[in-house]
């Protein structure tokens, strides 16, 4: 696994952190899952 840096608006980061806390996971896991889900939706759309 690689470590990266990204820039997020403060409000988006706060929302992500709050959601991760509600889900009982960390910020990195939430972001990894969000990217996976987004890429999966894009692939599905491309096949339609």
Biopython code that builds the backbone (N, CA, C, O; Angstrom):
import numpy as np
from Bio.PDB.StructureBuilder import StructureBuilder

atoms = [
    (1, "UNK", "N", (0.849, -1.159, 0.000)),
    (1, "UNK", "CA", (0.000, 0.000, 0.000)),
    (1, "UNK", "C", (0.903, 1.233, 0.000)),
    (1, "UNK", "O", (1.943, 1.247, 0.658)),
    (2, "UNK", "N", (0.506, 2.252, -0.731)),
    (2, "UNK", "CA", (1.277, 3.488, -0.817)),
    (2, "UNK", "C", (0.638, 4.586, 0.017)),
    (2, "UNK", "O", (-0.567, 4.580, 0.268)),
    (3, "UNK", "N", (1.461, 5.517, 0.437)),
    (3, "UNK", "CA", (0.989, 6.702, 1.149)),
    (3, "UNK", "C", (1.004, 7.869, 0.180)),
    (3, "UNK", "O", (1.987, 8.087, -0.529)),
    (4, "UNK", "N", (-0.103, 8.626, 0.151)),
    (4, "UNK", "CA", (-0.208, 9.784, -0.740)),
    (4, "UNK", "C", (-0.637, 11.001, 0.066)),
    (4, "UNK", "O", (-1.049, 10.885, 1.221)),
    (5, "UNK", "N", (-0.537, 12.159, -0.553)),
    (5, "UNK", "CA", (-1.058, 13.390, 0.033)),
    (5, "UNK", "C", (-2.130, 13.930, -0.890)),
    (5, "UNK", "O", (-1.972, 13.913, -2.110)),
    (6, "UNK", "N", (-3.224, 14.411, -0.312)),
    (6, "UNK", "CA", (-4.265, 15.069, -1.087)),
    (6, "UNK", "C", (-4.667, 16.343, -0.357)),
    (6, "UNK", "O", (-4.445, 16.480, 0.846)),
    (7, "UNK", "N", (-5.256, 17.267, -1.094)),
    (7, "UNK", "CA", (-5.736, 18.513, -0.510)),
    (7, "UNK", "C", (-7.256, 18.484, -0.545)),
    (7, "UNK", "O", (-7.853, 18.285, -1.603)),
    (8, "UNK", "N", (-7.884, 18.684, 0.616)),
    (8, "UNK", "CA", (-9.341, 18.707, 0.733)),
    (8, "UNK", "C", (-9.765, 20.005, 1.396)),
    (8, "UNK", "O", (-9.050, 20.559, 2.231)),
    (9, "UNK", "N", (-10.943, 20.480, 1.009)),
    (9, "UNK", "CA", (-11.516, 21.619, 1.710)),
    (9, "UNK", "C", (-11.767, 21.207, 3.161)),
    (9, "UNK", "O", (-12.056, 20.043, 3.439)),
    (10, "UNK", "N", (-11.657, 22.156, 4.073)),
    (10, "UNK", "CA", (-11.845, 21.856, 5.496)),
    (10, "UNK", "C", (-13.198, 21.212, 5.764)),
    (10, "UNK", "O", (-13.291, 20.265, 6.546)),
    (11, "UNK", "N", (-14.248, 21.717, 5.121)),
    (11, "UNK", "CA", (-15.592, 21.186, 5.346)),
    (11, "UNK", "C", (-15.703, 19.735, 4.873)),
    (11, "UNK", "O", (-16.315, 18.907, 5.548)),
    (12, "UNK", "N", (-15.111, 19.427, 3.715)),
    (12, "UNK", "CA", (-15.150, 18.061, 3.197)),
    (12, "UNK", "C", (-14.397, 17.111, 4.123)),
    (12, "UNK", "O", (-14.852, 15.997, 4.384)),
    (13, "UNK", "N", (-13.254, 17.552, 4.614)),
    (13, "UNK", "CA", (-12.481, 16.726, 5.543)),
    (13, "UNK", "C", (-13.268, 16.476, 6.829)),
    (13, "UNK", "O", (-13.278, 15.359, 7.347)),
    (14, "UNK", "N", (-13.921, 17.505, 7.338)),
    (14, "UNK", "CA", (-14.718, 17.349, 8.558)),
    (14, "UNK", "C", (-15.862, 16.365, 8.336)),
    (14, "UNK", "O", (-16.144, 15.531, 9.198)),
    (15, "UNK", "N", (-16.522, 16.460, 7.181)),
    (15, "UNK", "CA", (-17.609, 15.517, 6.869)),
    (15, "UNK", "C", (-17.082, 14.094, 6.762)),
    (15, "UNK", "O", (-17.695, 13.157, 7.273)),
    (16, "UNK", "N", (-15.939, 13.937, 6.094)),
    (16, "UNK", "CA", (-15.347, 12.606, 5.941)),
    (16, "UNK", "C", (-14.970, 12.023, 7.301)),
    (16, "UNK", "O", (-15.236, 10.853, 7.574)),
    (17, "UNK", "N", (-14.357, 12.833, 8.142)),
    (17, "UNK", "CA", (-13.965, 12.354, 9.469)),
    (17, "UNK", "C", (-15.184, 11.973, 10.304)),
    (17, "UNK", "O", (-15.167, 10.965, 11.011)),
    (18, "UNK", "N", (-16.243, 12.781, 10.222)),
    (18, "UNK", "CA", (-17.460, 12.487, 10.982)),
    (18, "UNK", "C", (-18.089, 11.181, 10.505)),
    (18, "UNK", "O", (-18.529, 10.367, 11.317)),
    (19, "UNK", "N", (-18.130, 10.980, 9.183)),
    (19, "UNK", "CA", (-18.714, 9.752, 8.649)),
    (19, "UNK", "C", (-17.873, 8.541, 9.028)),
    (19, "UNK", "O", (-18.411, 7.496, 9.395)),
    (20, "UNK", "N", (-16.568, 8.679, 8.939)),
    (20, "UNK", "CA", (-15.681, 7.576, 9.324)),
    (20, "UNK", "C", (-15.906, 7.204, 10.789)),
    (20, "UNK", "O", (-15.949, 6.022, 11.131)),
    (21, "UNK", "N", (-16.049, 8.202, 11.645)),
    (21, "UNK", "CA", (-16.283, 7.936, 13.070)),
    (21, "UNK", "C", (-17.617, 7.228, 13.273)),
    (21, "UNK", "O", (-17.709, 6.294, 14.070)),
    (22, "UNK", "N", (-18.650, 7.667, 12.558)),
    (22, "UNK", "CA", (-19.958, 7.008, 12.681)),
    (22, "UNK", "C", (-19.882, 5.555, 12.238)),
    (22, "UNK", "O", (-20.539, 4.686, 12.812)),
    (23, "UNK", "N", (-19.072, 5.296, 11.209)),
    (23, "UNK", "CA", (-18.937, 3.941, 10.666)),
    (23, "UNK", "C", (-17.954, 3.076, 11.457)),
    (23, "UNK", "O", (-17.867, 1.870, 11.227)),
    (24, "UNK", "N", (-17.219, 3.683, 12.380)),
    (24, "UNK", "CA", (-16.234, 2.934, 13.157)),
    (24, "UNK", "C", (-15.007, 2.550, 12.354)),
    (24, "UNK", "O", (-14.406, 1.501, 12.585)),
    (25, "UNK", "N", (-14.637, 3.400, 11.410)),
    (25, "UNK", "CA", (-13.428, 3.128, 10.619)),
    (25, "UNK", "C", (-12.589, 4.397, 10.551)),
    (25, "UNK", "O", (-13.024, 5.458, 10.999)),
    (26, "UNK", "N", (-11.397, 4.288, 9.994)),
    (26, "UNK", "CA", (-10.559, 5.479, 9.926)),
    (26, "UNK", "C", (-10.744, 6.208, 8.599)),
    (26, "UNK", "O", (-11.350, 5.693, 7.659)),
    (27, "UNK", "N", (-10.211, 7.402, 8.556)),
    (27, "UNK", "CA", (-10.330, 8.274, 7.382)),
    (27, "UNK", "C", (-9.802, 7.589, 6.123)),
    (27, "UNK", "O", (-10.437, 7.653, 5.070)),
    (28, "UNK", "N", (-8.664, 6.944, 6.224)),
    (28, "UNK", "CA", (-8.071, 6.304, 5.045)),
    (28, "UNK", "C", (-8.977, 5.227, 4.473)),
    (28, "UNK", "O", (-9.136, 5.122, 3.257)),
    (29, "UNK", "N", (-9.567, 4.430, 5.347)),
    (29, "UNK", "CA", (-10.467, 3.378, 4.868)),
    (29, "UNK", "C", (-11.682, 3.975, 4.172)),
    (29, "UNK", "O", (-12.108, 3.480, 3.129)),
    (30, "UNK", "N", (-12.243, 5.042, 4.748)),
    (30, "UNK", "CA", (-13.392, 5.700, 4.132)),
    (30, "UNK", "C", (-13.032, 6.209, 2.735)),
    (30, "UNK", "O", (-13.791, 6.013, 1.786)),
    (31, "UNK", "N", (-11.881, 6.856, 2.611)),
    (31, "UNK", "CA", (-11.469, 7.415, 1.322)),
    (31, "UNK", "C", (-11.151, 6.303, 0.323)),
    (31, "UNK", "O", (-11.522, 6.409, -0.846)),
    (32, "UNK", "N", (-10.471, 5.239, 0.761)),
    (32, "UNK", "CA", (-10.200, 4.110, -0.144)),
    (32, "UNK", "C", (-11.499, 3.523, -0.675)),
    (32, "UNK", "O", (-11.627, 3.265, -1.871)),
    (33, "UNK", "N", (-12.462, 3.311, 0.219)),
    (33, "UNK", "CA", (-13.744, 2.751, -0.206)),
    (33, "UNK", "C", (-14.494, 3.693, -1.136)),
    (33, "UNK", "O", (-15.128, 3.243, -2.091)),
    (34, "UNK", "N", (-14.431, 4.986, -0.872)),
    (34, "UNK", "CA", (-15.105, 5.961, -1.735)),
    (34, "UNK", "C", (-14.506, 5.942, -3.143)),
    (34, "UNK", "O", (-15.239, 6.000, -4.131)),
    (35, "UNK", "N", (-13.189, 5.861, -3.235)),
    (35, "UNK", "CA", (-12.537, 5.806, -4.549)),
    (35, "UNK", "C", (-12.903, 4.506, -5.265)),
    (35, "UNK", "O", (-13.220, 4.523, -6.454)),
    (36, "UNK", "N", (-12.862, 3.385, -4.551)),
    (36, "UNK", "CA", (-13.245, 2.102, -5.157)),
    (36, "UNK", "C", (-14.674, 2.150, -5.692)),
    (36, "UNK", "O", (-14.937, 1.736, -6.821)),
    (37, "UNK", "N", (-15.599, 2.661, -4.868)),
    (37, "UNK", "CA", (-17.005, 2.740, -5.284)),
    (37, "UNK", "C", (-17.170, 3.631, -6.503)),
    (37, "UNK", "O", (-17.910, 3.295, -7.428)),
    (38, "UNK", "N", (-16.488, 4.754, -6.506)),
    (38, "UNK", "CA", (-16.586, 5.678, -7.640)),
    (38, "UNK", "C", (-16.057, 5.020, -8.917)),
    (38, "UNK", "O", (-16.698, 5.099, -9.965)),
    (39, "UNK", "N", (-14.902, 4.379, -8.836)),
    (39, "UNK", "CA", (-14.327, 3.721, -10.012)),
    (39, "UNK", "C", (-15.223, 2.585, -10.504)),
    (39, "UNK", "O", (-15.362, 2.381, -11.710)),
    (40, "UNK", "N", (-15.824, 1.850, -9.581)),
    (40, "UNK", "CA", (-16.742, 0.772, -9.949)),
    (40, "UNK", "C", (-17.946, 1.338, -10.717)),
    (40, "UNK", "O", (-18.360, 0.773, -11.729)),
    (41, "UNK", "N", (-18.502, 2.454, -10.231)),
    (41, "UNK", "CA", (-19.640, 3.080, -10.929)),
    (41, "UNK", "C", (-19.232, 3.555, -12.323)),
    (41, "UNK", "O", (-19.995, 3.401, -13.277)),
    (42, "UNK", "N", (-18.047, 4.126, -12.447)),
    (42, "UNK", "CA", (-17.577, 4.576, -13.760)),
    (42, "UNK", "C", (-17.420, 3.403, -14.723)),
    (42, "UNK", "O", (-17.803, 3.503, -15.889)),
    (43, "UNK", "N", (-16.857, 2.289, -14.243)),
    (43, "UNK", "CA", (-16.700, 1.108, -15.101)),
    (43, "UNK", "C", (-18.061, 0.575, -15.528)),
    (43, "UNK", "O", (-18.250, 0.204, -16.686)),
    (44, "UNK", "N", (-19.001, 0.537, -14.605)),
    (44, "UNK", "CA", (-20.344, 0.047, -14.922)),
    (44, "UNK", "C", (-20.994, 0.927, -15.981)),
    (44, "UNK", "O", (-21.588, 0.421, -16.933)),
    (45, "UNK", "N", (-20.883, 2.241, -15.817)),
    (45, "UNK", "CA", (-21.450, 3.172, -16.803)),
    (45, "UNK", "C", (-20.805, 2.995, -18.173)),
    (45, "UNK", "O", (-21.483, 3.081, -19.197)),
    (46, "UNK", "N", (-19.507, 2.751, -18.192)),
    (46, "UNK", "CA", (-18.796, 2.602, -19.461)),
    (46, "UNK", "C", (-19.261, 1.357, -20.211)),
    (46, "UNK", "O", (-19.180, 1.307, -21.438)),
    (47, "UNK", "N", (-19.747, 0.359, -19.486)),
    (47, "UNK", "CA", (-20.194, -0.882, -20.112)),
    (47, "UNK", "C", (-21.639, -0.816, -20.594)),
    (47, "UNK", "O", (-22.083, -1.689, -21.339)),
    (48, "UNK", "N", (-22.371, 0.204, -20.178)),
    (48, "UNK", "CA", (-23.790, 0.306, -20.562)),
    (48, "UNK", "C", (-23.951, 0.830, -21.967)),
    (48, "UNK", "O", (-25.076, 0.976, -22.446)),
]
sb = StructureBuilder()
sb.init_structure("model")
sb.init_model(0)
sb.init_chain("A")
sb.init_seg("    ")
for serial, (resi, resn, name, xyz) in enumerate(atoms, 1):
    if name == "N":
        sb.init_residue(resn, " ", resi, " ")
    sb.init_atom(name, np.array(xyz, "f"), 0.0, 1.0, " ", f" {name:<3s}", serial, name[0])
structure = sb.get_structure()
